[in-house]
Amino acid sequence: MDVLEKIRKFRIERNWTEYQLAEKSELPQSTISSWYRKNQVPTIPSLEKICTAFNLTLSQFFSEDLVELTQLTKPQAELIHEWNRLSKSQQKALLQLMRSM
């Protein structure tokens, strides 16, 4: 598994720049940029911050198949995937909507 490519994939799915990822993960943008320039894998503490920004656990990040990992149905896994792409305020609004149904 290419950790840097996976970070890039999650970042692009959310339409985030490296700068936005740095802000959301509370890591310096220079750190994130240097991983790509030097082809270095982030440390576990840095990767935890990245996962927090993406609203993922480390196990979800490293999972090749979210459905297999969590024993969810395919539609449930799709919902979680889309949920993880939402901002905190969007998640809150969606929860309120769902609770009102």
C-alpha positions in Angstrom: 0.0 0.0 0.0 1.2 3.4 -0.9 0.4 5.6 2.1 1.1 8.9 0.4 -1.1 7.9 -2.5 -3.9 7.0 -0.1 -3.6 10.4 1.6 -3.7 12.1 -1.8 -6.8 10.0 -2.7 -8.7 11.0 0.4 -7.6 14.6 0.0 -8.8 14.8 -3.6 -12.1 13.1 -2.7 -12.8 16.0 -0.4 -11.5 18.6 -2.9 -8.9 19.7 -0.3 -5.6 21.3 -1.1 -2.5 20.3 0.8 -2.9 23.6 2.7 -6.5 22.6 3.7 -5.3 19.2 4.8 -2.5 20.9 6.9 -5.0 23.2 8.5 -7.5 20.4 9.3 -4.8 18.0 10.6 -2.9 20.7 12.5 0.3 19.8 10.8 2.6 22.2 9.0 2.0 22.3 5.3 5.8 22.1 4.8 5.7 18.7 6.6 3.1 17.3 4.3 4.9 18.7 1.2 8.2 17.2 2.3 6.6 13.7 2.5 5.9 13.9 -1.2 9.1 15.6 -2.2 11.2 13.1 -0.3 8.9 10.1 -0.7 8.7 9.6 3.1 6.0 7.9 5.0 4.5 10.0 7.8 5.1 9.0 11.4 2.2 7.2 13.2 1.4 10.4 15.3 1.3 12.4 12.0 -0.8 9.8 10.3 -3.2 9.8 13.3 -3.7 13.6 12.8 -4.3 13.0 9.1 -6.9 10.3 9.8 -8.6 12.6 12.4 -8.8 15.3 9.7 -10.4 12.8 7.3 -12.6 11.5 10.1 -11.2 8.0 9.7 -9.6 5.5 12.1 -6.2 4.2 11.4 -7.8 0.8 10.7 -10.2 2.4 8.2 -7.2 4.2 6.5 -5.3 0.9 6.1 -8.3 -1.2 5.1 -8.4 -2.2 1.5 -12.1 -2.9 1.8 -14.2 -1.0 4.3 -17.1 -3.4 3.9 -15.0 -6.4 4.9 -13.4 -4.6 7.8 -16.6 -3.5 9.4 -19.0 -6.2 8.3 -21.4 -3.6 6.8 -23.6 -4.0 3.8 -22.4 -2.3 0.7 -25.0 0.6 1.0 -24.0 1.1 4.7 -20.3 1.3 3.7 -21.2 3.8 1.0 -23.0 5.9 3.5 -20.0 5.9 5.8 -17.7 6.8 2.9 -19.9 9.8 2.0 -20.2 10.8 5.6 -16.5 10.9 5.9 -16.4 13.4 3.1 -18.7 15.9 4.9 -17.5 18.8 7.1 -18.3 18.7 10.8 -21.2 21.2 10.3 -22.6 19.2 7.4 -22.5 16.0 9.5 -24.3 17.8 12.3 -27.0 19.1 9.9 -27.4 15.6 8.4 -27.8 14.1 11.8 -30.5 16.6 12.7 -32.3 15.9 9.5 -32.2 12.2 10.0 -33.4 12.5 13.6 -36.4 14.6 12.4 -37.5 11.8 10.0 
